[in-house]
Amino acid sequence: KGDNMNQEEKELGFMIVEALALLLSHNQKNASKYMN
């Protein structure tokens, strides 16, 4: 099963999630700027 992910894979996953969250929040700020 994929339950035994090693620590590097977990940290990489967290980095990807954080990067995506930053991109999404940045895009939402830009979108609201253009909509108003």
Jmol script that loads the backbone (N, CA, C; Angstrom):
load data "model"
ATOM      1  N   LYS A   1       0.838  -1.210   0.000  1.00  0.00           N
ATOM      2  CA  LYS A   1       0.000   0.000   0.000  1.00  0.00           C
ATOM      3  C   LYS A   1       0.873   1.260   0.000  1.00  0.00           C
ATOM      4  N   GLY A   2       0.278   2.392  -0.330  1.00  0.00           N
ATOM      5  CA  GLY A   2       1.027   3.640  -0.361  1.00  0.00           C
ATOM      6  C   GLY A   2       1.071   4.334   0.982  1.00  0.00           C
ATOM      7  N   ASP A   3       0.762   3.602   2.056  1.00  0.00           N
ATOM      8  CA  ASP A   3       0.767   4.236   3.374  1.00  0.00           C
ATOM      9  C   ASP A   3       2.178   4.484   3.877  1.00  0.00           C
ATOM     10  N   ASN A   4       3.163   3.725   3.361  1.00  0.00           N
ATOM     11  CA  ASN A   4       4.522   3.841   3.888  1.00  0.00           C
ATOM     12  C   ASN A   4       5.349   4.809   3.053  1.00  0.00           C
ATOM     13  N   MET A   5       4.830   6.021   2.855  1.00  0.00           N
ATOM     14  CA  MET A   5       5.609   7.056   2.178  1.00  0.00           C
ATOM     15  C   MET A   5       6.766   7.463   3.069  1.00  0.00           C
ATOM     16  N   ASN A   6       7.921   7.719   2.445  1.00  0.00           N
ATOM     17  CA  ASN A   6       9.048   8.151   3.260  1.00  0.00           C
ATOM     18  C   ASN A   6       8.970   9.648   3.516  1.00  0.00           C
ATOM     19  N   GLN A   7       9.834  10.145   4.378  1.00  0.00           N
ATOM     20  CA  GLN A   7       9.740  11.531   4.831  1.00  0.00           C
ATOM     21  C   GLN A   7       9.972  12.514   3.683  1.00  0.00           C
ATOM     22  N   GLU A   8      10.887  12.175   2.776  1.00  0.00           N
ATOM     23  CA  GLU A   8      11.157  13.096   1.666  1.00  0.00           C
ATOM     24  C   GLU A   8       9.918  13.288   0.808  1.00  0.00           C
ATOM     25  N   GLU A   9       9.203  12.197   0.535  1.00  0.00           N
ATOM     26  CA  GLU A   9       8.003  12.310  -0.287  1.00  0.00           C
ATOM     27  C   GLU A   9       6.947  13.149   0.415  1.00  0.00           C
ATOM     28  N   LYS A  10       6.833  12.991   1.744  1.00  0.00           N
ATOM     29  CA  LYS A  10       5.857  13.795   2.487  1.00  0.00           C
ATOM     30  C   LYS A  10       6.224  15.275   2.412  1.00  0.00           C
ATOM     31  N   GLU A  11       7.507  15.592   2.626  1.00  0.00           N
ATOM     32  CA  GLU A  11       7.924  16.997   2.596  1.00  0.00           C
ATOM     33  C   GLU A  11       7.726  17.583   1.208  1.00  0.00           C
ATOM     34  N   LEU A  12       8.029  16.796   0.175  1.00  0.00           N
ATOM     35  CA  LEU A  12       7.828  17.271  -1.191  1.00  0.00           C
ATOM     36  C   LEU A  12       6.351  17.546  -1.442  1.00  0.00           C
ATOM     37  N   GLY A  13       5.498  16.663  -0.939  1.00  0.00           N
ATOM     38  CA  GLY A  13       4.065  16.862  -1.100  1.00  0.00           C
ATOM     39  C   GLY A  13       3.593  18.142  -0.425  1.00  0.00           C
ATOM     40  N   PHE A  14       4.105  18.393   0.780  1.00  0.00           N
ATOM     41  CA  PHE A  14       3.720  19.615   1.488  1.00  0.00           C
ATOM     42  C   PHE A  14       4.186  20.850   0.721  1.00  0.00           C
ATOM     43  N   MET A  15       5.400  20.787   0.165  1.00  0.00           N
ATOM     44  CA  MET A  15       5.914  21.928  -0.600  1.00  0.00           C
ATOM     45  C   MET A  15       5.033  22.209  -1.806  1.00  0.00           C
ATOM     46  N   ILE A  16       4.607  21.129  -2.487  1.00  0.00           N
ATOM     47  CA  ILE A  16       3.758  21.303  -3.670  1.00  0.00           C
ATOM     48  C   ILE A  16       2.418  21.911  -3.275  1.00  0.00           C
ATOM     49  N   VAL A  17       1.846  21.428  -2.177  1.00  0.00           N
ATOM     50  CA  VAL A  17       0.555  21.949  -1.721  1.00  0.00           C
ATOM     51  C   VAL A  17       0.685  23.423  -1.357  1.00  0.00           C
ATOM     52  N   GLU A  18       1.762  23.787  -0.667  1.00  0.00           N
ATOM     53  CA  GLU A  18       1.955  25.188  -0.283  1.00  0.00           C
ATOM     54  C   GLU A  18       2.134  26.061  -1.517  1.00  0.00           C
ATOM     55  N   ALA A  19       2.896  25.578  -2.494  1.00  0.00           N
ATOM     56  CA  ALA A  19       3.112  26.356  -3.714  1.00  0.00           C
ATOM     57  C   ALA A  19       1.797  26.561  -4.453  1.00  0.00           C
ATOM     58  N   LEU A  20       0.978  25.503  -4.532  1.00  0.00           N
ATOM     59  CA  LEU A  20      -0.317  25.628  -5.196  1.00  0.00           C
ATOM     60  C   LEU A  20      -1.210  26.617  -4.463  1.00  0.00           C
ATOM     61  N   ALA A  21      -1.197  26.565  -3.127  1.00  0.00           N
ATOM     62  CA  ALA A  21      -2.026  27.481  -2.344  1.00  0.00           C
ATOM     63  C   ALA A  21      -1.592  28.923  -2.591  1.00  0.00           C
ATOM     64  N   LEU A  22      -0.273  29.147  -2.661  1.00  0.00           N
ATOM     65  CA  LEU A  22       0.220  30.499  -2.929  1.00  0.00           C
ATOM     66  C   LEU A  22      -0.224  30.963  -4.314  1.00  0.00           C
ATOM     67  N   LEU A  23      -0.103  30.079  -5.302  1.00  0.00           N
ATOM     68  CA  LEU A  23      -0.513  30.441  -6.657  1.00  0.00           C
ATOM     69  C   LEU A  23      -1.997  30.767  -6.701  1.00  0.00           C
ATOM     70  N   LEU A  24      -2.821  29.933  -6.045  1.00  0.00           N
ATOM     71  CA  LEU A  24      -4.266  30.148  -6.073  1.00  0.00           C
ATOM     72  C   LEU A  24      -4.628  31.476  -5.426  1.00  0.00           C
ATOM     73  N   SER A  25      -4.055  31.770  -4.264  1.00  0.00           N
ATOM     74  CA  SER A  25      -4.388  33.018  -3.577  1.00  0.00           C
ATOM     75  C   SER A  25      -3.917  34.209  -4.407  1.00  0.00           C
ATOM     76  N   HIS A  26      -2.761  34.076  -5.067  1.00  0.00           N
ATOM     77  CA  HIS A  26      -2.248  35.157  -5.907  1.00  0.00           C
ATOM     78  C   HIS A  26      -3.180  35.391  -7.091  1.00  0.00           C
ATOM     79  N   ASN A  27      -3.637  34.283  -7.711  1.00  0.00           N
ATOM     80  CA  ASN A  27      -4.530  34.407  -8.859  1.00  0.00           C
ATOM     81  C   ASN A  27      -5.866  35.006  -8.451  1.00  0.00           C
ATOM     82  N   GLN A  28      -6.355  34.659  -7.258  1.00  0.00           N
ATOM     83  CA  GLN A  28      -7.636  35.202  -6.809  1.00  0.00           C
ATOM     84  C   GLN A  28      -7.519  36.707  -6.570  1.00  0.00           C
ATOM     85  N   LYS A  29      -6.381  37.153  -6.013  1.00  0.00           N
ATOM     86  CA  LYS A  29      -6.185  38.593  -5.813  1.00  0.00           C
ATOM     87  C   LYS A  29      -6.198  39.313  -7.157  1.00  0.00           C
ATOM     88  N   ASN A  30      -5.490  38.763  -8.140  1.00  0.00           N
ATOM     89  CA  ASN A  30      -5.448  39.391  -9.458  1.00  0.00           C
ATOM     90  C   ASN A  30      -6.827  39.389 -10.101  1.00  0.00           C
ATOM     91  N   ALA A  31      -7.561  38.296  -9.963  1.00  0.00           N
ATOM     92  CA  ALA A  31      -8.880  38.190 -10.581  1.00  0.00           C
ATOM     93  C   ALA A  31      -9.820  39.230  -9.983  1.00  0.00           C
ATOM     94  N   SER A  32      -9.810  39.363  -8.658  1.00  0.00           N
ATOM     95  CA  SER A  32     -10.708  40.325  -8.022  1.00  0.00           C
ATOM     96  C   SER A  32     -10.300  41.745  -8.397  1.00  0.00           C
ATOM     97  N   LYS A  33      -9.007  41.964  -8.620  1.00  0.00           N
ATOM     98  CA  LYS A  33      -8.539  43.293  -9.009  1.00  0.00           C
ATOM     99  C   LYS A  33      -9.126  43.673 -10.367  1.00  0.00           C
ATOM    100  N   TYR A  34      -9.144  42.711 -11.302  1.00  0.00           N
ATOM    101  CA  TYR A  34      -9.636  43.011 -12.639  1.00  0.00           C
ATOM    102  C   TYR A  34     -11.157  43.062 -12.687  1.00  0.00           C
ATOM    103  N   MET A  35     -11.817  42.325 -11.798  1.00  0.00           N
ATOM    104  CA  MET A  35     -13.281  42.297 -11.807  1.00  0.00           C
ATOM    105  C   MET A  35     -13.866  43.597 -11.280  1.00  0.00           C
ATOM    106  N   ASN A  36     -13.207  44.226 -10.343  1.00  0.00           N
ATOM    107  CA  ASN A  36     -13.779  45.428  -9.724  1.00  0.00           C
ATOM    108  C   ASN A  36     -13.566  46.644 -10.605  1.00  0.00           C
TER     109      ASN A  36
END
end "model"
wireframe off; spacefill off
backbone 0.3
color backbone group
